[in-house]
């Protein structure tokens, strides 16, 4: 693949992760139950994936489906999970915490970022549920997270390309912007050109329903994504 770009694929099985790797994905986001947007994968699944893959595996840390405002008990679970993820051999951690007022929970996110070190942290699409994306960008930068997974506040990254481009410009060298949401082989080149981002995230949910075990088709769709990125001049 064109080494200008990074393609991250989200999966919920080892088989899916291996298919994505064969198709030239650069990184895996491993989740449990993508049908509800992804939750923390089991320790057994995470260890199996990290043992078998040669590309980086980032683990979701999300104790439940639903909103991203967590109780003290849920936060304690997230702390333990981050520690477990580090022990599993994973290469990165993915999470996001909000306050009741729709702002980034900077303090508790920073605590988890520090706990995760030296692993990089992606602040996930909880970011898109905040009231002011530019204000939230500054808040996430304060947490020490490495990147933000975002669709620009709408369902499709392509539909918010102008917003994503502004986030990329404002982020500068402080944090990476990782566009995701509705990205597939037919639009990834446009998303790349219009946002000026260098990393892209896809679960191919529009092409393959979550829970599908047609890994041959999945591998083919990921390969199309990789080839579309590699073809960008």
SELO-204146 format. One record per residue (C-alpha): residue in one letter; x, y, z; residue number from 1. Coordinates in Angstrom, 1 decimal. Last residue first. Layout:
REM residues N
+----+--------+--------+--------+-----+
: aa :      x :      y :      z :   i :
+----+--------+--------+--------+-----+
:  A :      X :      Y :      Z : NUM :
...
+----+--------+--------+--------+-----+
***
This chain:
REM residues 233
+----+--------+--------+--------+-----+
: aa :      x :      y :      z :   i :
+----+--------+--------+--------+-----+
:  X :   -1.4 :    9.9 :   -6.6 : 233 :
:  X :   -4.0 :    7.7 :   -4.9 : 232 :
:  X :   -3.8 :    4.1 :   -6.2 : 231 :
:  X :   -2.6 :    2.7 :   -2.9 : 230 :
:  X :   -5.8 :    4.0 :   -1.2 : 229 :
:  X :   -8.0 :    2.3 :   -3.7 : 228 :
:  X :   -6.0 :   -0.9 :   -3.5 : 227 :
:  X :   -6.3 :   -1.0 :    0.3 : 226 :
:  X :  -10.1 :   -0.5 :    0.1 : 225 :
:  X :  -10.5 :   -3.2 :   -2.7 : 224 :
:  X :   -8.4 :   -5.5 :   -0.5 : 223 :
:  X :  -10.8 :   -4.9 :    2.4 : 222 :
:  X :  -13.7 :   -5.8 :    0.2 : 221 :
:  X :  -12.0 :   -9.0 :   -1.0 : 220 :
:  X :  -11.1 :  -10.1 :    2.5 : 219 :
:  X :  -14.8 :   -9.6 :    3.6 : 218 :
:  X :  -16.0 :  -11.7 :    0.7 : 217 :
:  X :  -13.7 :  -14.5 :    1.6 : 216 :
:  X :  -14.6 :  -14.0 :    5.3 : 215 :
:  X :  -18.2 :  -14.8 :    4.7 : 214 :
:  X :  -18.9 :  -15.2 :    8.4 : 213 :
:  X :  -21.4 :  -12.4 :    8.7 : 212 :
:  X :  -22.1 :  -11.2 :   12.2 : 211 :
:  X :  -22.1 :   -7.6 :   11.2 : 210 :
:  X :  -23.6 :   -7.2 :    7.8 : 209 :
:  X :  -21.1 :   -6.9 :    4.9 : 208 :
:  X :  -21.0 :   -4.1 :    2.5 : 207 :
:  X :  -22.6 :   -1.3 :    4.6 : 206 :
:  X :  -20.7 :   -2.5 :    7.7 : 205 :
:  X :  -17.4 :   -2.3 :    5.9 : 204 :
:  X :  -15.8 :   -1.8 :    9.3 : 203 :
:  X :  -13.7 :    1.0 :    8.1 : 202 :
:  X :  -11.1 :    3.4 :    9.5 : 201 :
:  X :   -8.8 :    5.8 :    7.6 : 200 :
:  X :   -5.3 :    7.3 :    8.4 : 199 :
:  X :   -3.6 :   10.0 :    6.5 : 198 :
:  X :   -6.1 :   12.8 :    6.5 : 197 :
:  X :   -6.2 :   15.5 :    3.9 : 196 :
:  X :  -10.0 :   15.6 :    4.3 : 195 :
:  X :  -11.0 :   16.0 :    0.6 : 194 :
:  X :   -8.3 :   13.8 :   -1.0 : 193 :
:  X :   -8.6 :   11.0 :    1.5 : 192 :
:  X :  -12.4 :   11.0 :    1.6 : 191 :
:  X :  -12.5 :   11.1 :   -2.2 : 190 :
:  X :  -10.1 :    8.1 :   -2.3 : 189 :
:  X :  -12.1 :    6.2 :    0.3 : 188 :
:  X :  -15.4 :    6.6 :   -1.7 : 187 :
:  X :  -15.9 :    3.5 :   -3.8 : 186 :
:  X :  -13.7 :    1.2 :   -1.8 : 185 :
:  X :  -15.7 :    1.8 :    1.4 : 184 :
:  X :  -16.0 :    4.4 :    4.2 : 183 :
:  X :  -19.4 :    4.7 :    5.8 : 182 :
:  X :  -18.1 :    6.0 :    9.1 : 181 :
:  X :  -14.4 :    6.6 :    9.8 : 180 :
:  X :  -11.9 :    9.4 :    9.6 : 179 :
:  X :   -8.9 :    9.1 :   11.8 : 178 :
:  X :   -7.6 :   12.5 :   12.9 : 177 :
:  X :   -4.1 :   12.4 :   14.3 : 176 :
:  X :   -3.1 :   14.6 :   17.3 : 175 :
:  X :   -0.9 :   17.5 :   18.1 : 174 :
:  X :    0.9 :   17.7 :   14.7 : 173 :
:  X :   -1.8 :   19.8 :   13.1 : 172 :
:  X :   -5.1 :   19.2 :   14.9 : 171 :
:  X :   -6.7 :   22.4 :   13.5 : 170 :
:  X :   -5.9 :   21.3 :    9.9 : 169 :
:  X :   -7.2 :   17.8 :   10.4 : 168 :
:  X :  -10.3 :   19.1 :   12.2 : 167 :
:  X :  -11.0 :   21.5 :    9.3 : 166 :
:  X :  -10.6 :   18.7 :    6.8 : 165 :
:  X :  -13.0 :   16.6 :    8.9 : 164 :
:  X :  -15.6 :   19.4 :    8.7 : 163 :
:  X :  -15.2 :   19.7 :    4.9 : 162 :
:  X :  -15.4 :   15.9 :    4.5 : 161 :
:  X :  -18.6 :   15.7 :    6.5 : 160 :
:  X :  -20.7 :   13.8 :    3.9 : 159 :
:  X :  -17.7 :   11.6 :    3.1 : 158 :
:  X :  -17.3 :   10.6 :    6.7 : 157 :
:  X :  -20.8 :    9.3 :    6.8 : 156 :
:  X :  -23.1 :    9.1 :    9.9 : 155 :
:  X :  -22.7 :   12.7 :   11.0 : 154 :
:  X :  -20.5 :   14.4 :   13.6 : 153 :
:  X :  -17.3 :   14.6 :   11.6 : 152 :
:  X :  -17.1 :   10.8 :   11.2 : 151 :
:  X :  -14.5 :   10.6 :   13.9 : 150 :
:  X :  -11.8 :    8.4 :   15.3 : 149 :
:  X :   -9.5 :   10.7 :   17.3 : 148 :
:  X :   -5.7 :   10.0 :   17.6 : 147 :
:  X :   -2.8 :    9.8 :   20.1 : 146 :
:  X :   -4.6 :   10.6 :   23.3 : 145 :
:  X :   -2.7 :   13.0 :   25.7 : 144 :
:  X :   -5.9 :   14.1 :   27.5 : 143 :
:  X :   -5.4 :   17.8 :   26.6 : 142 :
:  X :   -5.6 :   16.9 :   22.9 : 141 :
:  X :   -9.0 :   15.4 :   23.6 : 140 :
:  X :  -10.2 :   18.7 :   25.0 : 139 :
:  X :   -8.9 :   20.7 :   22.1 : 138 :
:  X :  -10.7 :   18.5 :   19.7 : 137 :
:  X :  -13.8 :   18.7 :   21.8 : 136 :
:  X :  -13.9 :   22.5 :   21.3 : 135 :
:  X :  -13.5 :   21.9 :   17.5 : 134 :
:  X :  -16.3 :   19.3 :   17.6 : 133 :
:  X :  -18.8 :   21.3 :   19.6 : 132 :
:  X :  -21.8 :   19.5 :   21.1 : 131 :
:  X :  -20.2 :   16.1 :   21.6 : 130 :
:  X :  -21.7 :   13.0 :   20.1 : 129 :
:  X :  -19.1 :   12.7 :   17.4 : 128 :
:  X :  -16.3 :   12.4 :   20.0 : 127 :
:  X :  -18.0 :    9.2 :   21.3 : 126 :
:  X :  -16.6 :    8.1 :   18.0 : 125 :
:  X :  -13.4 :    6.8 :   19.5 : 124 :
:  X :  -10.5 :    8.4 :   21.3 : 123 :
:  X :   -7.6 :    6.3 :   20.1 : 122 :
:  X :   -4.8 :    5.7 :   22.6 : 121 :
:  X :   -1.2 :    4.8 :   22.0 : 120 :
:  X :    0.4 :    2.1 :   24.2 : 119 :
:  X :    3.3 :    3.3 :   26.5 : 118 :
:  X :    1.1 :    4.2 :   28.4 : 117 :
:  X :   -2.4 :    2.8 :   28.9 : 116 :
:  X :   -2.6 :    4.0 :   32.5 : 115 :
:  X :   -1.7 :    7.5 :   31.4 : 114 :
:  X :   -4.4 :    7.5 :   28.7 : 113 :
:  X :   -6.9 :    6.1 :   31.3 : 112 :
:  X :   -6.2 :    8.9 :   33.7 : 111 :
:  X :   -6.4 :   11.4 :   30.8 : 110 :
:  X :   -9.8 :   10.1 :   29.9 : 109 :
:  X :  -10.9 :   10.5 :   33.5 : 108 :
:  X :   -9.9 :   14.2 :   33.6 : 107 :
:  X :  -10.9 :   15.2 :   30.1 : 106 :
:  X :  -14.5 :   13.9 :   30.2 : 105 :
:  X :  -15.3 :   15.3 :   26.8 : 104 :
:  X :  -18.3 :   17.6 :   26.8 : 103 :
:  X :  -21.9 :   16.5 :   26.3 : 102 :
:  X :  -23.2 :   18.0 :   29.6 : 101 :
:  X :  -23.4 :   14.5 :   31.2 : 100 :
:  X :  -19.7 :   14.1 :   30.7 :  99 :
:  X :  -18.1 :   12.0 :   28.0 :  98 :
:  X :  -15.6 :    9.1 :   27.9 :  97 :
:  X :  -14.0 :    7.5 :   24.9 :  96 :
:  X :  -12.0 :    4.3 :   24.3 :  95 :
:  X :   -9.5 :    2.6 :   22.0 :  94 :
:  X :   -6.3 :    1.0 :   23.2 :  93 :
:  X :   -3.1 :    0.2 :   21.3 :  92 :
:  X :   -0.6 :   -2.6 :   20.4 :  91 :
:  X :   -2.2 :   -5.5 :   22.2 :  90 :
:  X :    0.2 :   -8.0 :   24.0 :  89 :
:  X :   -2.5 :   -9.2 :   26.4 :  88 :
:  X :   -0.8 :   -7.6 :   29.4 :  87 :
:  X :   -1.5 :   -4.1 :   28.1 :  86 :
:  X :   -5.2 :   -5.1 :   27.4 :  85 :
:  X :   -5.6 :   -6.4 :   30.9 :  84 :
:  X :   -4.4 :   -3.1 :   32.4 :  83 :
:  X :   -6.8 :   -1.2 :   30.2 :  82 :
:  X :   -9.5 :   -3.6 :   31.3 :  81 :
:  X :   -8.9 :   -2.9 :   35.0 :  80 :
:  X :   -9.2 :    0.8 :   34.4 :  79 :
:  X :  -12.3 :    0.3 :   32.3 :  78 :
:  X :  -13.9 :   -1.7 :   35.1 :  77 :
:  X :  -13.1 :    1.1 :   37.6 :  76 :
:  X :  -14.8 :    3.5 :   35.2 :  75 :
:  X :  -17.9 :    1.3 :   35.1 :  74 :
:  X :  -18.1 :    1.4 :   38.9 :  73 :
:  X :  -17.6 :    5.2 :   39.0 :  72 :
:  X :  -20.4 :    5.5 :   36.5 :  71 :
:  X :  -19.8 :    6.1 :   32.8 :  70 :
:  X :  -21.2 :    8.6 :   30.4 :  69 :
:  X :  -20.4 :    7.1 :   26.9 :  68 :
:  X :  -23.9 :    6.2 :   25.9 :  67 :
:  X :  -25.2 :    2.8 :   25.0 :  66 :
:  X :  -23.4 :   -0.5 :   24.8 :  65 :
:  X :  -21.3 :   -1.7 :   27.7 :  64 :
:  X :  -17.8 :   -1.9 :   29.2 :  63 :
:  X :  -16.1 :   -0.1 :   26.3 :  62 :
:  X :  -12.3 :   -0.7 :   26.0 :  61 :
:  X :  -11.7 :   -1.5 :   22.3 :  60 :
:  X :   -8.4 :   -3.1 :   21.6 :  59 :
:  X :   -5.9 :   -2.0 :   19.0 :  58 :
:  X :   -4.1 :   -4.8 :   17.1 :  57 :
:  X :   -1.0 :   -3.9 :   15.1 :  56 :
:  X :   -0.1 :   -6.1 :   12.1 :  55 :
:  X :    1.6 :   -9.5 :   12.4 :  54 :
:  X :   -1.5 :  -11.3 :   13.6 :  53 :
:  X :   -1.7 :  -14.7 :   15.3 :  52 :
:  X :   -0.7 :  -14.1 :   18.9 :  51 :
:  X :   -2.3 :  -10.6 :   19.1 :  50 :
:  X :   -5.6 :  -12.1 :   17.8 :  49 :
:  X :   -5.6 :  -15.1 :   20.2 :  48 :
:  X :   -4.8 :  -12.8 :   23.1 :  47 :
:  X :   -7.6 :  -10.4 :   22.3 :  46 :
:  X :  -10.2 :  -13.2 :   21.8 :  45 :
:  X :   -9.2 :  -14.8 :   25.1 :  44 :
:  X :   -9.3 :  -11.5 :   26.9 :  43 :
:  X :  -12.9 :  -11.0 :   25.6 :  42 :
:  X :  -13.5 :   -8.0 :   23.4 :  41 :
:  X :  -14.6 :   -4.7 :   25.0 :  40 :
:  X :  -17.7 :   -3.3 :   23.2 :  39 :
:  X :  -18.4 :   -2.5 :   19.6 :  38 :
:  X :  -21.1 :   -0.4 :   17.9 :  37 :
:  X :  -24.1 :   -2.5 :   19.1 :  36 :
:  X :  -23.8 :   -5.0 :   16.2 :  35 :
:  X :  -20.0 :   -4.8 :   16.5 :  34 :
:  X :  -20.3 :   -7.2 :   19.4 :  33 :
:  X :  -16.8 :   -7.5 :   20.8 :  32 :
:  X :  -14.1 :   -5.3 :   19.4 :  31 :
:  X :  -10.7 :   -5.5 :   17.8 :  30 :
:  X :   -9.4 :   -2.5 :   15.8 :  29 :
:  X :   -7.0 :   -3.9 :   13.4 :  28 :
:  X :   -4.1 :   -2.1 :   11.6 :  27 :
:  X :   -2.3 :   -1.9 :    8.3 :  26 :
:  X :   -4.9 :   -3.7 :    6.1 :  25 :
:  X :   -3.2 :   -5.5 :    3.3 :  24 :
:  X :   -5.9 :   -8.0 :    2.3 :  23 :
:  X :   -4.2 :  -10.8 :    4.2 :  22 :
:  X :   -4.3 :   -8.7 :    7.3 :  21 :
:  X :   -8.1 :   -8.1 :    6.8 :  20 :
:  X :   -8.7 :  -11.8 :    6.4 :  19 :
:  X :   -6.6 :  -12.5 :    9.6 :  18 :
:  X :   -8.7 :   -9.9 :   11.5 :  17 :
:  X :  -12.0 :  -11.4 :   10.3 :  16 :
:  X :  -10.9 :  -14.9 :   11.3 :  15 :
:  X :   -9.8 :  -13.6 :   14.7 :  14 :
:  X :  -13.3 :  -12.2 :   15.2 :  13 :
:  X :  -14.9 :   -8.9 :   16.1 :  12 :
:  X :  -13.5 :   -6.7 :   13.4 :  11 :
:  X :  -12.6 :   -3.1 :   12.7 :  10 :
:  X :  -10.2 :   -2.3 :    9.8 :   9 :
:  X :   -7.5 :    0.4 :   10.0 :   8 :
:  X :   -6.0 :    1.5 :    6.7 :   7 :
:  X :   -2.9 :    3.8 :    7.1 :   6 :
:  X :   -1.8 :    6.1 :    4.3 :   5 :
:  X :    1.4 :    7.7 :    2.9 :   4 :
:  X :    2.9 :    4.3 :    2.7 :   3 :
:  X :    1.0 :    3.6 :   -0.5 :   2 :
:  X :    0.0 :    0.0 :    0.0 :   1 :
+----+--------+--------+--------+-----+
***
